[in-house]
């Protein structure tokens, strides 16, 4: 029995990423660039089946598109919710005993993991919007050093940019699709 593959994002040709502002305030610009990178990851995953999203297409790396989504959901939660907002919630796809669950344990439902990633992105946006300023600072739990919302946003932009490069390579190996 064959079934129609589920798709978790718009088709690759439907590039509906938000336009980046040519001018604007710092919060607006950083938020727009981060959202553009989030949308880019969704676009890289567009139109693929769960099997394709789970495929580790560049051995010996254990990276997959599904794993990248799981990883970035955890990164969003860690930096915005746990570190910055101080929410007392569990880490996603991580434990001291199994720190690479995000990439190694892909047994979960792909659609649920995409929904969780989107929910974490939405919560990050809410936290960013509610902050008094980008200068709002918290103490980083692991080091005790001060960390501003500005720095968190810049670090997340770099994290997404790096992983979108990985997603480019994975997608090209899966079906030959290339693009921005």
Backbone as CSV, one residue per row, in Angstrom:
resi,resn,N_x,N_y,N_z,CA_x,CA_y,CA_z,C_x,C_y,C_z
1,UNK,0.840,-1.177,0.000,0.000,0.000,0.000,0.889,1.246,0.000
2,UNK,0.669,2.129,-0.923,1.434,3.374,-0.943,0.548,4.497,-0.455
3,UNK,1.177,5.449,0.157,0.425,6.602,0.624,1.071,7.857,0.083
4,UNK,0.296,8.894,0.046,0.816,10.174,-0.403,1.728,10.724,0.682
5,UNK,2.949,11.146,0.341,3.846,11.670,1.365,3.265,12.930,1.996
6,UNK,3.465,13.052,3.308,3.072,14.278,3.989,4.126,15.336,3.695
7,UNK,3.694,16.554,3.607,4.627,17.655,3.406,4.471,18.601,4.584
8,UNK,5.566,19.136,5.051,5.565,19.883,6.291,5.823,21.364,6.124
9,UNK,5.953,21.819,4.927,6.196,23.226,4.662,5.737,23.508,3.246
10,UNK,5.686,24.758,2.845,5.282,25.060,1.473,6.218,24.391,0.465
11,UNK,5.737,24.178,-0.731,6.578,23.606,-1.783,7.783,24.512,-2.004
12,UNK,8.888,23.920,-2.432,10.131,24.665,-2.628,9.922,25.881,-3.516
13,UNK,9.109,25.752,-4.531,8.917,26.862,-5.459,8.071,27.986,-4.853
14,UNK,7.418,27.730,-3.741,6.581,28.736,-3.088,7.394,29.487,-2.036
15,UNK,8.338,30.277,-2.498,9.205,31.012,-1.580,8.438,32.210,-1.053
16,UNK,7.868,32.027,0.145,7.091,33.110,0.741,7.790,33.665,1.987
17,UNK,9.129,33.591,1.983,9.863,34.160,3.106,9.603,35.659,3.173
18,UNK,9.587,36.185,4.400,9.345,37.628,4.536,10.494,38.434,3.937
19,UNK,10.146,39.538,3.326,11.173,40.431,2.783,11.939,41.057,3.937
20,UNK,13.237,41.201,3.756,14.049,41.835,4.787,13.975,43.349,4.640
21,UNK,13.830,44.057,5.761,13.741,45.518,5.667,15.070,46.121,5.230
22,UNK,15.001,47.124,4.386,16.198,47.842,3.960,16.630,48.865,4.985
23,UNK,15.719,49.234,5.843,15.993,50.189,6.911,15.029,49.878,8.047
24,UNK,15.382,50.333,9.207,14.525,50.112,10.362,15.337,50.072,11.627
25,UNK,14.638,49.952,12.718,15.294,49.883,14.004,16.015,48.558,14.191
26,UNK,16.856,48.520,15.205,17.667,47.328,15.448,16.807,46.114,15.794
27,UNK,15.824,46.260,16.670,14.985,45.118,17.035,14.224,44.606,15.816
28,UNK,13.671,45.531,15.038,12.938,45.148,13.837,13.844,44.403,12.855
29,UNK,15.040,44.910,12.678,15.967,44.292,11.731,16.426,42.920,12.207
30,UNK,16.856,42.809,13.453,17.299,41.512,13.968,16.161,40.492,13.945
31,UNK,14.963,40.925,14.330,13.807,40.019,14.305,13.505,39.554,12.890
32,UNK,13.571,40.477,11.932,13.285,40.121,10.542,14.330,39.150,9.986
33,UNK,15.590,39.374,10.298,16.642,38.482,9.799,16.496,37.100,10.432
34,UNK,16.212,37.037,11.718,16.015,35.751,12.376,14.805,35.031,11.789
35,UNK,13.707,35.745,11.573,12.529,35.116,10.963,12.808,34.661,9.533
36,UNK,13.616,35.404,8.804,13.984,34.997,7.444,14.752,33.678,7.485
37,UNK,15.661,33.554,8.434,16.414,32.298,8.557,15.517,31.144,8.993
38,UNK,14.570,31.420,9.882,13.615,30.372,10.270,12.821,29.915,9.052
39,UNK,12.357,30.875,8.267,11.582,30.542,7.060,12.450,29.815,6.035
40,UNK,13.728,30.137,5.996,14.635,29.448,5.081,14.750,27.979,5.446
41,UNK,14.862,27.681,6.731,14.915,26.273,7.146,13.642,25.544,6.725
42,UNK,12.487,26.157,6.943,11.223,25.530,6.526,11.220,25.296,5.021
43,UNK,11.727,26.255,4.275,11.770,26.134,2.823,12.685,24.987,2.391
44,UNK,13.805,24.813,3.080,14.730,23.721,2.746,14.087,22.352,2.959
45,UNK,13.101,22.290,3.856,12.428,21.026,4.177,11.154,20.828,3.365
46,UNK,10.775,21.808,2.595,9.496,21.812,1.891,9.357,20.665,0.900
47,UNK,8.217,20.026,0.934,7.867,19.032,-0.070,8.517,17.679,0.087
48,UNK,9.213,17.431,1.172,9.878,16.149,1.367,9.035,15.227,2.250
49,UNK,9.184,13.963,2.030,8.481,12.964,2.844,9.197,12.816,4.190
50,UNK,8.530,12.229,5.176,9.209,11.971,6.450,10.482,11.145,6.276
51,UNK,10.458,10.196,5.366,11.642,9.379,5.132,12.804,10.222,4.615
52,UNK,12.509,11.128,3.703,13.562,12.006,3.182,14.079,12.948,4.272
53,UNK,13.167,13.483,5.074,13.575,14.386,6.142,14.448,13.682,7.180
54,UNK,14.249,12.392,7.349,15.037,11.599,8.302,16.353,11.101,7.726
55,UNK,16.510,11.159,6.422,17.693,10.580,5.787,18.959,11.347,6.164
56,UNK,19.962,10.590,6.552,21.288,11.145,6.838,22.073,11.065,5.534
57,UNK,21.923,12.111,4.731,22.334,12.070,3.330,23.814,12.316,3.094
58,UNK,24.559,12.692,4.125,25.976,13.007,3.947,26.793,12.248,4.994
59,UNK,26.971,10.933,4.787,27.755,10.153,5.752,29.195,10.665,5.805
60,UNK,29.860,10.570,6.936,29.444,9.891,8.159,28.632,10.766,9.103
61,UNK,28.271,11.978,8.673,27.493,12.872,9.528,26.151,12.234,9.883
62,UNK,25.697,12.470,11.090,24.373,11.994,11.511,23.306,13.053,11.289
63,UNK,23.667,14.154,10.623,22.700,15.228,10.380,21.648,14.818,9.376
64,UNK,20.435,15.260,9.663,19.311,15.130,8.738,18.506,16.416,8.865
65,UNK,17.618,16.655,7.927,16.775,17.848,8.026,15.869,17.770,9.252
66,UNK,15.315,16.595,9.512,14.494,16.407,10.709,15.329,16.685,11.959
67,UNK,16.545,16.182,11.996,17.425,16.429,13.127,17.733,17.911,13.306
68,UNK,17.919,18.629,12.206,18.157,20.071,12.296,16.965,20.797,12.901
69,UNK,15.765,20.390,12.505,14.553,21.008,13.064,14.475,20.733,14.566
70,UNK,14.743,19.493,14.962,14.726,19.141,16.389,15.794,19.944,17.150
71,UNK,16.987,20.027,16.574,18.080,20.764,17.200,17.708,22.236,17.389
72,UNK,17.181,22.855,16.349,16.874,24.281,16.426,15.684,24.570,17.334
73,UNK,14.753,23.630,17.466,13.686,23.786,18.460,14.301,23.841,19.857
74,UNK,15.264,22.959,20.100,15.941,22.957,21.389,16.755,24.214,21.629
75,UNK,17.397,24.730,20.600,18.181,25.964,20.713,17.263,27.138,21.025
76,UNK,16.146,27.235,20.320,15.172,28.306,20.598,14.734,28.240,22.061
77,UNK,14.359,27.055,22.509,13.873,26.898,23.888,14.962,27.281,24.888
78,UNK,16.176,26.779,24.674,17.263,27.024,25.616,17.546,28.518,25.768
79,UNK,17.747,29.194,24.634,18.164,30.596,24.734,17.042,31.537,25.120
80,UNK,15.887,31.433,24.509,14.833,32.404,24.783,14.025,32.063,26.038
81,UNK,13.612,30.834,26.159,12.716,30.488,27.263,13.464,30.191,28.562
82,UNK,14.489,29.355,28.481,15.175,28.939,29.701,16.184,29.992,30.144
83,UNK,17.088,30.393,29.266,18.122,31.357,29.637,17.556,32.764,29.837
84,UNK,16.853,33.289,28.811,16.441,34.693,28.883,15.200,34.897,29.742
85,UNK,14.136,34.135,29.495,12.884,34.346,30.231,12.874,33.629,31.579
86,UNK,13.837,32.726,31.810,13.907,32.043,33.095,12.798,31.030,33.338
87,UNK,12.195,30.540,32.258,11.134,29.545,32.417,11.735,28.233,32.923
88,UNK,11.048,27.616,33.847,11.493,26.343,34.419,10.821,25.209,33.653
89,UNK,11.420,24.878,32.517,10.879,23.847,31.633,12.017,22.919,31.226
90,UNK,11.674,21.696,30.808,12.739,20.763,30.430,13.385,21.133,29.100
91,UNK,14.626,20.700,28.949,15.309,20.831,27.670,14.634,19.926,26.649
92,UNK,14.760,20.254,25.390,14.240,19.412,24.319,15.367,18.573,23.733
93,UNK,15.090,17.310,23.520,16.004,16.440,22.760,17.435,16.461,23.285
94,UNK,17.576,16.535,24.602,18.897,16.576,25.199,18.842,16.049,26.626
95,UNK,19.853,15.291,26.989,20.115,14.946,28.386,21.618,14.759,28.517
96,UNK,22.121,14.826,29.740,23.558,14.620,29.940,23.974,13.217,29.487
97,UNK,23.067,12.249,29.642,23.356,10.873,29.222,23.278,10.686,27.713
98,UNK,22.497,11.517,27.058,22.285,11.385,25.615,22.220,12.782,24.982
99,UNK,23.366,13.461,24.878,23.353,14.851,24.416,23.037,15.036,22.933
100,UNK,23.067,13.967,22.141,22.841,14.102,20.703,21.498,13.536,20.255
101,UNK,20.517,13.515,21.147,19.200,12.985,20.799,18.582,13.700,19.608
102,UNK,18.842,15.007,19.505,18.217,15.784,18.441,18.543,15.213,17.065
103,UNK,19.762,14.723,16.884,20.158,14.150,15.601,20.067,12.633,15.563
104,UNK,20.263,11.995,16.700,20.367,10.534,16.712,19.039,9.809,16.872
105,UNK,18.075,10.392,17.570,16.818,9.707,17.879,15.681,10.329,17.065
106,UNK,15.482,9.819,15.859,14.468,10.384,14.961,13.204,9.524,14.900
107,UNK,12.942,8.776,15.958,11.780,7.893,15.969,10.458,8.639,16.119
108,UNK,10.499,9.877,16.571,9.281,10.645,16.794,8.579,11.015,15.501
109,UNK,7.391,11.533,15.650,6.574,11.965,14.525,7.151,13.260,13.939
110,UNK,7.461,13.240,12.670,8.071,14.397,12.009,7.151,15.616,12.087
111,UNK,5.868,15.417,11.832,4.915,16.540,11.870,4.862,17.158,13.266
112,UNK,4.902,16.331,14.291,4.893,16.849,15.665,6.166,17.639,15.954
113,UNK,7.297,17.158,15.461,8.547,17.879,15.693,8.564,19.224,14.963
114,UNK,7.999,19.275,13.755,7.894,20.559,13.058,6.951,21.501,13.797
115,UNK,5.841,20.979,14.310,4.896,21.802,15.075,5.562,22.327,16.348
116,UNK,6.339,21.491,17.008,7.039,21.911,18.216,8.056,23.002,17.885
117,UNK,8.813,22.836,16.803,9.769,23.866,16.396,9.052,25.197,16.128
118,UNK,7.941,25.128,15.400,7.190,26.360,15.116,6.672,27.000,16.397
119,UNK,6.211,26.181,17.338,5.720,26.710,18.619,6.856,27.369,19.403
120,UNK,8.034,26.759,19.384,9.184,27.366,20.069,9.563,28.685,19.409
121,UNK,9.528,28.752,18.084,9.807,30.009,17.381,8.781,31.071,17.761
122,UNK,7.509,30.695,17.815,6.456,31.638,18.210,6.695,32.162,19.623
123,UNK,7.045,31.270,20.548,7.298,31.690,21.931,8.520,32.609,21.983
124,UNK,9.543,32.316,21.200,10.723,33.185,21.150,10.350,34.578,20.670
125,UNK,9.486,34.644,19.663,9.031,35.952,19.170,8.293,36.720,20.262
126,UNK,7.440,36.026,21.013,6.694,36.672,22.100,7.643,37.220,23.167
127,UNK,8.632,36.439,23.521,9.599,36.868,24.535,10.371,38.079,24.039
128,UNK,10.795,38.049,22.791,11.532,39.169,22.212,10.673,40.427,22.192
129,UNK,9.419,40.285,21.772,8.526,41.442,21.693,8.230,42.034,23.072
130,UNK,8.184,41.185,24.089,7.845,41.648,25.439,9.021,42.282,26.177
131,UNK,10.221,42.041,25.719,11.401,42.588,26.402,11.435,44.104,26.289
132,UNK,11.848,44.746,27.350,11.895,46.210,27.367,12.830,46.759,26.299
133,UNK,13.953,46.086,26.085,14.890,46.527,25.064,15.835,45.378,24.739
134,UNK,16.612,45.567,23.684,17.628,44.579,23.337,18.771,44.571,24.344
135,UNK,18.835,45.608,25.156,19.844,45.682,26.205,19.457,44.880,27.440
136,UNK,18.219,44.374,27.491,17.796,43.559,28.633,18.785,42.410,28.794
137,UNK,19.269,42.229,30.002,20.356,41.291,30.251,19.964,40.280,31.314
138,UNK,20.405,39.064,31.107,20.242,38.000,32.090,21.621,37.423,32.378
139,UNK,21.694,36.619,33.423,22.948,35.951,33.752,22.894,34.556,33.158
140,UNK,23.886,34.250,32.359,23.970,32.930,31.730,24.212,31.884,32.815
141,UNK,23.345,30.879,32.833,23.389,29.877,33.904,24.711,29.135,33.987
142,UNK,25.288,28.794,32.861,26.489,27.948,32.878,27.752,28.704,33.274
143,UNK,27.795,30.013,33.012,29.040,30.757,33.257,28.884,31.913,34.232
144,UNK,27.666,32.342,34.477,27.446,33.490,35.342,27.705,34.820,34.656
145,UNK,28.021,34.800,33.362,28.294,36.037,32.640,26.980,36.695,32.205
146,UNK,26.974,38.022,32.111,25.771,38.694,31.609,25.606,38.445,30.115
147,UNK,24.366,38.361,29.702,24.042,38.082,28.309,22.823,38.913,27.941
148,UNK,22.914,39.691,26.868,21.796,40.548,26.473,20.914,39.842,25.443
149,UNK,19.694,40.329,25.335,18.789,39.829,24.306,19.398,40.060,22.924
150,UNK,20.047,41.179,22.737,20.718,41.472,21.451,21.694,40.348,21.105
151,UNK,22.528,39.965,22.053,23.527,38.926,21.817,22.865,37.582,21.517
152,UNK,21.784,37.288,22.226,21.064,36.037,21.966,20.529,36.027,20.534
153,UNK,19.946,37.132,20.108,19.401,37.190,18.753,20.507,37.056,17.708
154,UNK,21.625,37.709,17.930,22.743,37.608,16.984,23.265,36.175,16.945
155,UNK,23.397,35.558,18.112,23.860,34.168,18.148,22.887,33.232,17.445
156,UNK,21.577,33.474,17.603,20.583,32.622,16.925,20.629,32.815,15.411
157,UNK,20.839,34.039,14.960,20.980,34.280,13.529,22.181,33.489,12.994
158,UNK,23.291,33.524,13.709,24.481,32.773,13.287,24.204,31.270,13.312
159,UNK,23.502,30.792,14.330,23.175,29.371,14.431,22.321,28.918,13.245
160,UNK,21.287,29.688,12.933,20.442,29.343,11.788,21.217,29.433,10.477
161,UNK,22.042,30.464,10.321,22.802,30.608,9.077,23.702,29.392,8.859
162,UNK,24.383,28.969,9.917,25.260,27.795,9.827,24.449,26.553,9.450
163,UNK,23.337,26.338,10.140,22.554,25.134,9.877,21.770,25.211,8.571
164,UNK,21.448,26.399,8.106,20.832,26.495,6.779,21.832,26.109,5.690
165,UNK,23.109,26.355,5.920,24.137,25.856,5.002,24.159,24.336,4.985
166,UNK,24.049,23.726,6.168,23.960,22.266,6.225,22.703,21.792,5.494
167,UNK,21.595,22.494,5.717,20.329,22.114,5.077,20.435,22.200,3.559
168,UNK,21.160,23.199,3.050,21.393,23.299,1.599,22.034,22.024,1.066
169,UNK,23.084,21.597,1.741,23.809,20.404,1.293,22.944,19.144,1.402
170,UNK,22.234,19.017,2.513,21.364,17.845,2.692,20.291,17.805,1.611
171,UNK,19.658,18.938,1.370,18.583,18.984,0.369,19.130,18.652,-1.020
172,UNK,20.267,19.199,-1.360,20.839,18.915,-2.674,21.147,17.427,-2.830
173,UNK,21.647,16.797,-1.782,21.919,15.341,-1.834,20.640,14.529,-1.928
174,UNK,19.566,15.025,-1.325,18.302,14.277,-1.337,17.622,14.287,-2.691
175,UNK,17.519,15.472,-3.305,16.762,15.531,-4.558,17.323,16.494,-5.593
176,UNK,18.521,17.019,-5.339,19.140,17.918,-6.301,18.669,19.351,-6.236
177,UNK,17.736,19.651,-5.343,17.208,21.008,-5.246,18.229,21.921,-4.596
178,UNK,18.438,23.060,-5.229,19.319,24.077,-4.679,18.562,25.397,-4.681
179,UNK,19.058,26.327,-3.939,18.423,27.641,-3.883,18.869,28.377,-2.643
180,UNK,18.320,29.573,-2.472,18.725,30.405,-1.328,18.164,29.888,-0.050
